[in-house]
């Protein structure tokens, strides 16, 4: 059962194709296990899920500093390697260039920002806000990367937004 005020869209602009026409692994990965089907704001839900997983995993493992950054960037590499082909398949099967329910790109971009964050709630929330800001704004060259074909464009624009957030996070870490 969804959270109050959260709905899963089953028809309309971002409707999924019938199950028989879906490549299951690609849909699971691209929607980050269904997170992209939450409304409103599937991208924000994807970023929030990525932040919670990042914080929970690194806190439970009791890692910080360079180890946390290395593990986070390893996660970015894995999610990107899966996200580009998954995004391409889901875009083709849904007949959309950049379906809103594909949020694996938000996961990758969010983790780029968090690679520079201390493993604490304050920095996690700041990283979430920074990524959402740059993902929505899409300063150059992020906006141009959206035009790349298939999953490449879907994922790379969010990685670029993540790099902008990472740069701000590095500056913030000088003082905080």
N, CA, C and O atoms as a DFTB+ gen file, in Angstrom:
704 C
 N C O
     1  1       0.846      -1.175       0.000
     2  2       0.000       0.000       0.000
     3  2       0.889       1.236       0.000
     4  3       1.773       1.352       0.849
     5  1       0.675       2.169      -0.940
     6  2       1.501       3.371      -0.992
     7  2       1.329       4.250       0.240
     8  3       0.351       4.128       0.978
     9  1       2.280       5.122       0.445
    10  2       2.204       6.088       1.528
    11  2       1.082       7.077       1.250
    12  3       0.741       7.291       0.086
    13  1       0.485       7.700       2.293
    14  2      -0.547       8.708       2.061
    15  2      -0.009       9.829       1.173
    16  3       1.098      10.320       1.395
    17  1      -0.771      10.224       0.190
    18  2      -0.354      11.288      -0.710
    19  2       0.548      10.814      -1.833
    20  3       0.928      11.608      -2.693
    21  1       0.897       9.540      -1.842
    22  2       1.758       8.977      -2.881
    23  2       0.911       8.030      -3.707
    24  3       0.213       7.173      -3.165
    25  1       0.973       8.184      -5.005
    26  2       0.188       7.286      -5.830
    27  2       1.068       6.673      -6.912
    28  3       2.070       7.258      -7.323
    29  1       0.689       5.527      -7.349
    30  2       1.369       4.845      -8.442
    31  2       0.512       5.047      -9.673
    32  3      -0.660       4.671      -9.690
    33  1       1.094       5.638     -10.702
    34  2       0.350       5.907     -11.922
    35  2       0.275       4.627     -12.746
    36  3       1.286       3.965     -12.982
    37  1      -0.929       4.292     -13.177
    38  2      -1.103       3.090     -13.975
    39  2      -1.605       3.391     -15.382
    40  3      -1.696       2.479     -16.203
    41  1      -1.926       4.618     -15.674
    42  2      -2.327       4.983     -17.019
    43  2      -1.877       6.409     -17.283
    44  3      -1.480       7.125     -16.364
    45  1      -1.941       6.809     -18.526
    46  2      -1.564       8.171     -18.859
    47  2      -0.187       8.255     -19.469
    48  3       0.331       7.278     -20.010
    49  1       0.397       9.424     -19.377
    50  2       1.655       9.729     -20.060
    51  2       2.788       8.769     -19.719
    52  3       3.517       8.344     -20.615
    53  1       2.951       8.420     -18.461
    54  2       4.042       7.548     -18.054
    55  2       3.587       6.113     -17.815
    56  3       4.213       5.388     -17.043
    57  1       2.509       5.697     -18.465
    58  2       2.001       4.350     -18.264
    59  2       3.015       3.324     -18.750
    60  3       3.718       3.537     -19.738
    61  1       3.071       2.220     -18.042
    62  2       3.947       1.125     -18.424
    63  2       3.281       0.320     -19.532
    64  3       2.053       0.269     -19.610
    65  1       4.084      -0.310     -20.393
    66  2       3.485      -1.218     -21.372
    67  2       3.022      -2.496     -20.666
    68  3       3.415      -2.752     -19.527
    69  1       2.200      -3.286     -21.327
    70  2       1.750      -4.534     -20.709
    71  2       2.936      -5.413     -20.307
    72  3       3.971      -5.388     -20.974
    73  1       2.802      -6.190     -19.227
    74  2       3.905      -7.016     -18.733
    75  2       4.518      -7.935     -19.788
    76  3       5.715      -8.215     -19.732
    77  1       3.731      -8.405     -20.738
    78  2       4.255      -9.320     -21.749
    79  2       5.297      -8.666     -22.647
    80  3       6.109      -9.360     -23.259
    81  1       5.282      -7.334     -22.733
    82  2       6.220      -6.644     -23.625
    83  2       7.397      -6.017     -22.887
    84  3       8.158      -5.248     -23.475
    85  1       7.552      -6.339     -21.609
    86  2       8.619      -5.747     -20.806
    87  2       9.781      -6.721     -20.612
    88  3       9.583      -7.925     -20.456
    89  1      10.982      -6.178     -20.624
    90  2      12.171      -6.927     -20.259
    91  2      12.327      -6.738     -18.751
    92  3      12.694      -5.657     -18.291
    93  1      12.050      -7.787     -17.990
    94  2      11.913      -7.667     -16.535
    95  2      13.129      -7.060     -15.842
    96  3      12.978      -6.146     -15.032
    97  1      14.329      -7.548     -16.142
    98  2      15.507      -7.034     -15.438
    99  2      15.676      -5.546     -15.725
   100  3      16.038      -4.782     -14.830
   101  1      15.418      -5.129     -16.957
   102  2      15.605      -3.723     -17.333
   103  2      14.596      -2.839     -16.607
   104  3      14.952      -1.761     -16.131
   105  1      13.346      -3.278     -16.516
   106  2      12.332      -2.494     -15.821
   107  2      12.616      -2.430     -14.328
   108  3      12.435      -1.384     -13.705
   109  1      13.061      -3.541     -13.752
   110  2      13.401      -3.538     -12.323
   111  2      14.542      -2.569     -12.051
   112  3      14.479      -1.783     -11.106
   113  1      15.585      -2.622     -12.876
   114  2      16.740      -1.737     -12.685
   115  2      16.376      -0.283     -12.974
   116  3      16.672       0.602     -12.172
   117  1      15.736      -0.036     -14.115
   118  2      15.451       1.336     -14.545
   119  2      14.523       2.065     -13.582
   120  3      14.689       3.263     -13.354
   121  1      13.559       1.365     -13.022
   122  2      12.627       1.991     -12.069
   123  2      13.156       1.895     -10.642
   124  3      12.455       2.265      -9.700
   125  1      14.360       1.413     -10.472
   126  2      14.980       1.170      -9.172
   127  2      14.005       0.413      -8.285
   128  3      13.617       0.850      -7.201
   129  1      13.627      -0.766      -8.818
   130  2      12.753      -1.702      -8.116
   131  2      11.397      -1.087      -7.777
   132  3      10.844      -1.314      -6.701
   133  1      10.876      -0.301      -8.723
   134  2       9.543       0.272      -8.577
   135  2       9.496       1.669      -7.983
   136  3       8.432       2.289      -7.962
   137  1      10.606       2.175      -7.507
   138  2      10.624       3.511      -6.914
   139  2      10.163       4.567      -7.917
   140  3       9.506       5.537      -7.538
   141  1      10.502       4.387      -9.183
   142  2      10.124       5.346     -10.213
   143  2       8.642       5.391     -10.504
   144  3       8.176       6.277     -11.221
   145  1       7.890       4.442      -9.954
   146  2       6.449       4.429     -10.166
   147  2       5.697       5.235      -9.106
   148  3       4.483       5.412      -9.206
   149  1       6.414       5.720      -8.096
   150  2       5.791       6.528      -7.047
   151  2       5.526       7.934      -7.556
   152  3       6.293       8.471      -8.356
   153  1       4.443       8.523      -7.091
   154  2       4.052       9.879      -7.445
   155  2       3.733      10.633      -6.170
   156  3       3.379      10.009      -5.170
   157  1       3.840      11.912      -6.167
   158  2       4.386      12.746      -7.238
   159  2       5.914      12.750      -7.219
   160  3       6.533      12.336      -6.239
   161  1       6.500      13.212      -8.292
   162  2       7.944      13.396      -8.368
   163  2       8.769      12.126      -8.316
   164  3       9.512      11.929      -7.353
   165  1       8.672      11.250      -9.316
   166  2       9.429      10.007      -9.272
   167  2      10.941      10.218      -9.162
   168  3      11.626       9.408      -8.538
   169  1      11.466      11.272      -9.748
   170  2      12.904      11.545      -9.645
   171  2      13.323      11.830      -8.215
   172  3      14.385      11.391      -7.773
   173  1      12.495      12.559      -7.497
   174  2      12.789      12.842      -6.091
   175  2      12.720      11.568      -5.267
   176  3      13.549      11.361      -4.381
   177  1      11.744      10.710      -5.545
   178  2      11.659       9.431      -4.834
   179  2      12.897       8.580      -5.115
   180  3      13.427       7.936      -4.209
   181  1      13.362       8.576      -6.373
   182  2      14.571       7.820      -6.714
   183  2      15.785       8.354      -5.983
   184  3      16.594       7.577      -5.475
   185  1      15.923       9.679      -5.922
   186  2      17.038      10.303      -5.204
   187  2      16.964      10.024      -3.712
   188  3      17.980       9.750      -3.074
   189  1      15.763      10.095      -3.159
   190  2      15.582       9.815      -1.739
   191  2      15.942       8.361      -1.419
   192  3      16.615       8.091      -0.424
   193  1      15.499       7.438      -2.254
   194  2      15.833       6.023      -2.049
   195  2      17.344       5.819      -2.109
   196  3      17.905       5.090      -1.292
   197  1      17.998       6.456      -3.067
   198  2      19.452       6.339      -3.197
   199  2      20.154       6.879      -1.954
   200  3      21.126       6.291      -1.478
   201  1      19.661       7.994      -1.435
   202  2      20.271       8.610      -0.249
   203  2      20.083       7.724       0.981
   204  3      21.016       7.539       1.764
   205  1      18.902       7.187       1.148
   206  2      18.628       6.314       2.301
   207  2      19.492       5.059       2.232
   208  3      20.055       4.641       3.244
   209  1      19.600       4.462       1.063
   210  2      20.434       3.258       0.903
   211  2      21.897       3.590       1.168
   212  3      22.590       2.841       1.856
   213  1      22.369       4.712       0.625
   214  2      23.763       5.132       0.839
   215  2      24.041       5.305       2.329
   216  3      25.006       4.757       2.862
   217  1      23.188       6.067       2.985
   218  2      23.397       6.333       4.405
   219  2      23.295       5.052       5.233
   220  3      24.141       4.798       6.091
   221  1      22.285       4.261       4.984
   222  2      22.088       3.029       5.730
   223  2      23.231       2.037       5.553
   224  3      23.712       1.450       6.522
   225  1      23.660       1.855       4.310
   226  2      24.723       0.882       4.042
   227  2      26.054       1.320       4.641
   228  3      26.743       0.518       5.271
   229  1      26.421       2.588       4.450
   230  2      27.713       3.041       4.962
   231  2      27.713       3.180       6.484
   232  3      28.738       2.953       7.127
   233  1      26.577       3.549       7.056
   234  2      26.484       3.613       8.519
   235  2      26.583       2.218       9.117
   236  3      27.293       2.009      10.101
   237  1      25.875       1.270       8.527
   238  2      25.904      -0.104       9.034
   239  2      27.303      -0.708       8.911
   240  3      27.741      -1.458       9.783
   241  1      27.996      -0.377       7.830
   242  2      29.353      -0.891       7.628
   243  2      30.385      -0.118       8.440
   244  3      31.546      -0.522       8.524
   245  1      29.966       0.983       9.034
   246  2      30.833       1.846       9.839
   247  2      32.073       2.292       9.068
   248  3      33.200       2.213       9.556
   249  1      31.824       2.761       7.849
   250  2      32.922       3.289       7.040
   251  2      32.735       4.779       6.844
   252  3      31.617       5.290       6.915
   253  1      33.822       5.465       6.599
   254  2      33.780       6.904       6.350
   255  2      34.994       7.282       5.519
   256  3      35.797       6.427       5.145
   257  1      35.117       8.571       5.234
   258  2      36.284       9.097       4.528
   259  2      36.505       8.469       3.162
   260  3      35.563       8.283       2.392
   261  1      37.763       8.144       2.870
   262  2      38.126       7.610       1.556
   263  2      37.448       6.278       1.265
   264  3      37.105       5.999       0.116
   265  1      37.251       5.458       2.282
   266  2      36.584       4.173       2.065
   267  2      35.144       4.396       1.628
   268  3      34.670       3.745       0.697
   269  1      34.448       5.310       2.291
   270  2      33.068       5.618       1.919
   271  2      33.006       6.185       0.500
   272  3      32.131       5.807      -0.279
   273  1      33.914       7.078       0.166
   274  2      33.938       7.674      -1.173
   275  2      34.201       6.611      -2.233
   276  3      33.557       6.601      -3.282
   277  1      35.150       5.717      -1.959
   278  2      35.482       4.658      -2.913
   279  2      34.301       3.722      -3.124
   280  3      33.977       3.385      -4.263
   281  1      33.652       3.297      -2.040
   282  2      32.493       2.415      -2.161
   283  2      31.349       3.107      -2.893
   284  3      30.650       2.484      -3.692
   285  1      31.161       4.389      -2.619
   286  2      30.098       5.149      -3.290
   287  2      30.368       5.238      -4.787
   288  3      29.460       5.041      -5.595
   289  1      31.604       5.533      -5.160
   290  2      31.933       5.631      -6.589
   291  2      31.870       4.269      -7.278
   292  3      31.546       4.187      -8.462
   293  1      32.177       3.210      -6.546
   294  2      31.993       1.861      -7.089
   295  2      30.506       1.627      -7.368
   296  3      30.144       1.067      -8.403
   297  1      29.653       2.056      -6.443
   298  2      28.210       1.973      -6.656
   299  2      27.767       2.762      -7.875
   300  3      26.920       2.301      -8.640
   301  1      28.331       3.948      -8.061
   302  2      28.019       4.765      -9.242
   303  2      28.374       3.998     -10.515
   304  3      27.596       3.973     -11.468
   305  1      29.546       3.376     -10.524
   306  2      29.991       2.632     -11.713
   307  2      29.041       1.471     -12.020
   308  3      28.677       1.255     -13.176
   309  1      28.645       0.732     -10.993
   310  2      27.754      -0.413     -11.190
   311  2      26.381       0.059     -11.685
   312  3      25.835      -0.489     -12.643
   313  1      25.834       1.078     -11.023
   314  2      24.512       1.584     -11.399
   315  2      24.544       2.163     -12.810
   316  3      23.586       1.989     -13.562
   317  1      25.613       2.840     -13.180
   318  2      25.740       3.391     -14.532
   319  2      25.838       2.274     -15.560
   320  3      25.191       2.329     -16.605
   321  1      26.649       1.255     -15.262
   322  2      26.809       0.132     -16.194
   323  2      25.491      -0.611     -16.413
   324  3      25.233      -1.097     -17.514
   325  1      24.664      -0.703     -15.389
   326  2      23.344      -1.325     -15.536
   327  2      22.313      -0.333     -16.084
   328  3      21.433      -0.703     -16.861
   329  1      22.435       0.911     -15.673
   330  2      21.436       1.914     -16.001
   331  2      21.374       2.302     -17.461
   332  3      20.291       2.554     -17.990
   333  1      22.514       2.354     -18.121
   334  2      22.494       2.756     -19.535
   335  2      21.757       1.730     -20.394
   336  3      20.854       2.111     -21.138
   337  1      22.108       0.440     -20.320
   338  2      21.324      -0.502     -21.136
   339  2      19.881      -0.651     -20.660
   340  3      18.977      -0.793     -21.483
   341  1      19.651      -0.622     -19.355
   342  2      18.278      -0.724     -18.841
   343  2      17.450       0.462     -19.310
   344  3      16.308       0.291     -19.737
   345  1      18.016       1.669     -19.234
   346  2      17.314       2.862     -19.696
   347  2      17.000       2.802     -21.177
   348  3      15.923       3.216     -21.605
   349  1      17.934       2.287     -21.963
   350  2      17.720       2.155     -23.403
   351  2      16.562       1.201     -23.685
   352  3      15.689       1.504     -24.498
   353  1      16.554       0.061     -23.021
   354  2      15.505      -0.940     -23.232
   355  2      14.149      -0.397     -22.803
   356  3      13.172      -0.533     -23.540
   357  1      14.073       0.214     -21.630
   358  2      12.796       0.713     -21.117
   359  2      12.289       1.877     -21.969
   360  3      11.088       1.973     -22.223
   361  1      13.173       2.748     -22.408
   362  2      12.753       3.843     -23.292
   363  2      12.156       3.281     -24.583
   364  3      11.121       3.753     -25.054
   365  1      12.809       2.279     -25.143
   366  2      12.303       1.666     -26.376
   367  2      10.959       0.978     -26.126
   368  3      10.019       1.159     -26.899
   369  1      10.865       0.192     -25.054
   370  2       9.632      -0.553     -24.786
   371  2       8.466       0.355     -24.392
   372  3       7.310       0.015     -24.641
   373  1       8.757       1.494     -23.787
   374  2       7.685       2.423     -23.402
   375  2       7.414       3.458     -24.489
   376  3       6.467       4.239     -24.394
   377  1       8.248       3.457     -25.514
   378  2       8.117       4.391     -26.643
   379  2       8.240       5.850     -26.210
   380  3       7.514       6.723     -26.687
   381  1       9.199       6.096     -25.273
   382  2       9.475       7.456     -24.795
   383  2      10.973       7.679     -24.802
   384  3      11.747       6.752     -24.564
   385  1      11.382       8.915     -25.076
   386  2      12.811       9.220     -25.093
   387  2      13.434       9.160     -23.706
   388  3      14.520       8.606     -23.533
   389  1      12.749       9.727     -22.717
   390  2      13.263       9.757     -21.345
   391  2      12.081       9.607     -20.387
   392  3      11.586      10.594     -19.843
   393  1      11.632       8.363     -20.185
   394  2      10.453       8.153     -19.336
   395  2      10.695       8.641     -17.917
   396  3      11.752       8.394     -17.337
   397  1       9.716       9.329     -17.366
   398  2       9.846       9.859     -16.010
   399  2      10.007       8.788     -14.957
   400  3      10.585       9.040     -13.899
   401  1       9.501       7.589     -15.230
   402  2       9.602       6.516     -14.238
   403  2      10.960       5.829     -14.240
   404  3      11.217       4.985     -13.382
   405  1      11.836       6.168     -15.184
   406  2      13.213       5.662     -15.150
   407  2      13.979       6.539     -14.175
   408  3      14.210       7.718     -14.443
   409  1      14.377       5.959     -13.032
   410  2      15.056       6.730     -11.990
   411  2      16.432       6.176     -11.633
   412  3      17.063       6.655     -10.691
   413  1      16.901       5.180     -12.370
   414  2      18.241       4.648     -12.105
   415  2      19.279       5.747     -12.329
   416  3      20.345       5.732     -11.715
   417  1      18.965       6.698     -13.209
   418  2      19.860       7.828     -13.456
   419  2      19.943       8.738     -12.234
   420  3      21.003       9.292     -11.945
   421  1      18.830       8.894     -11.516
   422  2      18.858       9.682     -10.275
   423  2      19.728       9.000      -9.227
   424  3      20.437       9.670      -8.476
   425  1      19.678       7.684      -9.174
   426  2      20.497       6.946      -8.213
   427  2      21.977       7.201      -8.498
   428  3      22.744       7.503      -7.584
   429  1      22.372       7.081      -9.751
   430  2      23.773       7.299     -10.119
   431  2      24.206       8.724      -9.805
   432  3      25.246       8.931      -9.179
   433  1      23.425       9.704     -10.229
   434  2      23.778      11.104      -9.988
   435  2      23.799      11.458      -8.515
   436  3      24.669      12.202      -8.061
   437  1      22.840      10.924      -7.766
   438  2      22.786      11.195      -6.333
   439  2      24.027      10.654      -5.641
   440  3      24.596      11.319      -4.775
   441  1      24.445       9.466      -6.013
   442  2      25.629       8.883      -5.380
   443  2      26.910       9.615      -5.763
   444  3      27.871       9.613      -4.994
   445  1      26.939      10.245      -6.945
   446  2      28.108      11.072      -7.293
   447  2      28.262      12.188      -6.263
   448  3      29.356      12.407      -5.743
   449  1      27.178      12.889      -5.968
   450  2      27.222      13.971      -4.974
   451  2      27.646      13.421      -3.614
   452  3      28.502      14.000      -2.945
   453  1      27.050      12.313      -3.211
   454  2      27.308      11.753      -1.886
   455  2      28.719      11.191      -1.739
   456  3      29.162      10.943      -0.618
   457  1      29.428      10.988      -2.838
   458  2      30.819      10.524      -2.748
   459  2      31.688      11.534      -2.004
   460  3      32.717      11.169      -1.436
   461  1      31.281      12.790      -2.006
   462  2      32.052      13.833      -1.311
   463  2      31.472      14.173       0.057
   464  3      31.969      15.078       0.727
   465  1      30.435      13.465       0.480
   466  2      29.746      13.808       1.722
   467  2      30.268      12.991       2.899
   468  3      30.702      11.850       2.742
   469  1      30.217      13.599       4.074
   470  2      30.436      12.846       5.302
   471  2      29.221      11.961       5.516
   472  3      28.107      12.321       5.135
   473  1      29.435      10.809       6.122
   474  2      28.328       9.888       6.352
   475  2      27.593      10.319       7.623
   476  3      27.786       9.757       8.701
   477  1      26.746      11.334       7.458
   478  2      25.878      11.795       8.538
   479  2      24.608      12.358       7.906
   480  3      24.576      12.661       6.714
   481  1      23.581      12.490       8.710
   482  2      22.273      12.896       8.188
   483  2      22.320      14.282       7.546
   484  3      21.724      14.494       6.490
   485  1      23.020      15.219       8.170
   486  2      23.086      16.576       7.630
   487  2      23.685      16.623       6.236
   488  3      23.135      17.265       5.342
   489  1      24.807      15.947       6.047
   490  2      25.433      15.933       4.728
   491  2      24.613      15.127       3.719
   492  3      24.583      15.453       2.532
   493  1      23.952      14.077       4.197
   494  2      23.099      13.296       3.300
   495  2      21.954      14.162       2.773
   496  3      21.653      14.135       1.580
   497  1      21.318      14.926       3.656
   498  2      20.215      15.799       3.230
   499  2      20.701      16.923       2.330
   500  3      20.030      17.288       1.365
   501  1      21.879      17.475       2.648
   502  2      22.450      18.501       1.775
   503  2      22.746      17.921       0.392
   504  3      22.462      18.552      -0.626
   505  1      23.312      16.726       0.363
   506  2      23.590      16.072      -0.915
   507  2      22.324      15.834      -1.716
   508  3      22.312      16.011      -2.934
   509  1      21.253      15.431      -1.035
   510  2      19.967      15.236      -1.698
   511  2      19.479      16.547      -2.311
   512  3      19.064      16.578      -3.470
   513  1      19.529      17.620      -1.537
   514  2      19.074      18.929      -2.030
   515  2      19.938      19.418      -3.190
   516  3      19.416      19.934      -4.178
   517  1      21.256      19.258      -3.073
   518  2      22.142      19.714      -4.147
   519  2      21.878      18.954      -5.444
   520  3      21.796      19.552      -6.517
   521  1      21.747      17.645      -5.338
   522  2      21.506      16.879      -6.564
   523  2      20.179      17.259      -7.195
   524  3      20.114      17.461      -8.408
   525  1      19.119      17.361      -6.403
   526  2      17.822      17.712      -6.974
   527  2      17.883      19.085      -7.639
   528  3      17.323      19.277      -8.717
   529  1      18.568      20.050      -6.995
   530  2      18.723      21.382      -7.584
   531  2      19.368      21.295      -8.965
   532  3      18.827      21.817      -9.940
   533  1      20.519      20.637      -9.049
   534  2      21.244      20.582     -10.320
   535  2      20.561      19.664     -11.328
   536  3      20.688      19.881     -12.533
   537  1      19.843      18.649     -10.868
   538  2      19.133      17.770     -11.790
   539  2      17.962      18.496     -12.436
   540  3      17.684      18.293     -13.618
   541  1      17.282      19.329     -11.685
   542  2      16.160      20.096     -12.238
   543  2      16.668      21.256     -13.098
   544  3      16.133      21.507     -14.178
   545  1      17.689      21.955     -12.627
   546  2      18.248      23.102     -13.341
   547  2      18.964      22.654     -14.611
   548  3      18.786      23.263     -15.666
   549  1      19.759      21.614     -14.524
   550  2      20.560      21.069     -15.621
   551  2      21.422      22.127     -16.318
   552  3      21.223      22.413     -17.498
   553  1      22.378      22.706     -15.586
   554  2      23.271      23.658     -16.250
   555  2      24.151      22.958     -17.295
   556  3      24.296      21.736     -17.286
   557  1      24.727      23.753     -18.186
   558  2      25.584      23.209     -19.235
   559  2      26.701      22.390     -18.598
   560  3      27.256      22.831     -17.592
   561  1      27.055      21.241     -19.119
   562  2      26.564      20.545     -20.317
   563  2      25.501      19.499     -20.032
   564  3      25.189      18.695     -20.910
   565  1      24.933      19.484     -18.831
   566  2      23.942      18.451     -18.486
   567  2      22.764      18.471     -19.455
   568  3      22.342      17.417     -19.931
   569  1      22.232      19.646     -19.750
   570  2      21.079      19.749     -20.652
   571  2      21.413      19.171     -22.031
   572  3      20.581      18.503     -22.645
   573  1      22.629      19.429     -22.513
   574  2      23.029      18.924     -23.820
   575  2      23.194      17.400     -23.808
   576  3      22.955      16.742     -24.821
   577  1      23.596      16.849     -22.683
   578  2      23.785      15.399     -22.588
   579  2      22.460      14.654     -22.666
   580  3      22.427      13.486     -23.054
   581  1      21.373      15.316     -22.302
   582  2      20.041      14.701     -22.424
   583  2      19.747      14.301     -23.864
   584  3      18.963      13.384     -24.106
   585  1      20.363      14.973     -24.806
   586  2      20.086      14.726     -26.226
   587  2      20.799      13.493     -26.769
   588  3      20.529      13.066     -27.891
   589  1      21.710      12.917     -25.980
   590  2      22.373      11.691     -26.423
   591  2      21.339      10.578     -26.516
   592  3      20.330      10.613     -25.811
   593  1      21.576       9.594     -27.374
   594  2      20.545       8.573     -27.595
   595  2      20.353       7.605     -26.426
   596  3      21.296       7.276     -25.708
   597  1      19.099       7.157     -26.257
   598  2      18.762       6.087     -25.332
   599  2      19.216       6.301     -23.907
   600  3      19.176       7.411     -23.376
   601  1      19.650       5.205     -23.298
   602  2      20.076       5.219     -21.911
   603  2      21.287       6.079     -21.658
   604  3      21.494       6.544     -20.537
   605  1      22.096       6.302     -22.683
   606  2      23.271       7.161     -22.515
   607  2      22.842       8.566     -22.132
   608  3      23.374       9.135     -21.179
   609  1      21.892       9.132     -22.857
   610  2      21.391      10.470     -22.538
   611  2      20.614      10.509     -21.242
   612  3      20.672      11.488     -20.498
   613  1      19.877       9.428     -20.975
   614  2      19.080       9.353     -19.742
   615  2      19.998       9.421     -18.524
   616  3      19.694      10.117     -17.556
   617  1      21.119       8.702     -18.568
   618  2      21.999       8.595     -17.404
   619  2      23.037       9.715     -17.343
   620  3      23.279      10.261     -16.267
   621  1      23.653      10.069     -18.465
   622  2      24.782      11.015     -18.413
   623  2      24.388      12.411     -17.965
   624  3      25.185      13.084     -17.312
   625  1      23.184      12.872     -18.292
   626  2      22.801      14.208     -17.827
   627  2      22.718      14.246     -16.306
   628  3      23.035      15.264     -15.689
   629  1      22.291      13.138     -15.700
   630  2      22.218      13.099     -14.235
   631  2      23.605      12.944     -13.613
   632  3      23.853      13.455     -12.521
   633  1      24.497      12.251     -14.290
   634  2      25.874      12.193     -13.794
   635  2      26.503      13.584     -13.821
   636  3      27.234      13.956     -12.903
   637  1      26.216      14.352     -14.878
   638  2      26.735      15.727     -14.957
   639  2      26.149      16.578     -13.827
   640  3      26.874      17.346     -13.195
   641  1      24.849      16.450     -13.571
   642  2      24.229      17.179     -12.455
   643  2      24.874      16.753     -11.143
   644  3      25.082      17.575     -10.250
   645  1      25.188      15.472     -11.028
   646  2      25.865      14.966      -9.835
   647  2      27.246      15.565      -9.646
   648  3      27.656      15.842      -8.519
   649  1      27.962      15.768     -10.734
   650  2      29.301      16.378     -10.640
   651  2      29.194      17.808     -10.137
   652  3      30.008      18.236      -9.319
   653  1      28.192      18.560     -10.617
   654  2      27.999      19.919     -10.100
   655  2      27.716      19.889      -8.601
   656  3      28.285      20.671      -7.840
   657  1      26.835      18.984      -8.182
   658  2      26.539      18.859      -6.758
   659  2      27.762      18.442      -5.957
   660  3      27.974      18.931      -4.847
   661  1      28.567      17.544      -6.509
   662  2      29.797      17.103      -5.854
   663  2      30.753      18.279      -5.642
   664  3      31.354      18.406      -4.575
   665  1      30.895      19.137      -6.656
   666  2      31.792      20.296      -6.527
   667  2      31.331      21.232      -5.410
   668  3      32.149      21.742      -4.645
   669  1      30.030      21.453      -5.320
   670  2      29.511      22.292      -4.239
   671  2      29.725      21.597      -2.895
   672  3      30.094      22.242      -1.914
   673  1      29.496      20.288      -2.847
   674  2      29.687      19.541      -1.603
   675  2      31.144      19.616      -1.147
   676  3      31.407      19.735       0.049
   677  1      32.087      19.548      -2.074
   678  2      33.504      19.670      -1.714
   679  2      33.773      21.029      -1.088
   680  3      34.492      21.119      -0.093
   681  1      33.207      22.087      -1.655
   682  2      33.377      23.430      -1.096
   683  2      32.750      23.535       0.296
   684  3      33.331      24.123       1.208
   685  1      31.560      22.957       0.445
   686  2      30.884      22.977       1.740
   687  2      31.720      22.231       2.790
   688  3      31.789      22.653       3.944
   689  1      32.341      21.141       2.392
   690  2      33.116      20.325       3.331
   691  2      34.328      21.082       3.868
   692  3      34.853      20.734       4.926
   693  1      34.776      22.105       3.158
   694  2      35.892      22.922       3.650
   695  2      35.490      23.616       4.945
   696  3      36.308      23.791       5.849
   697  1      34.213      24.011       5.025
   698  2      33.746      24.747       6.210
   699  2      32.928      23.917       7.175
   700  3      32.749      24.313       8.326
   701  1      32.408      22.734       6.720
   702  2      31.499      21.979       7.564
   703  2      31.886      20.534       7.595
   704  3      31.230      19.733       8.261
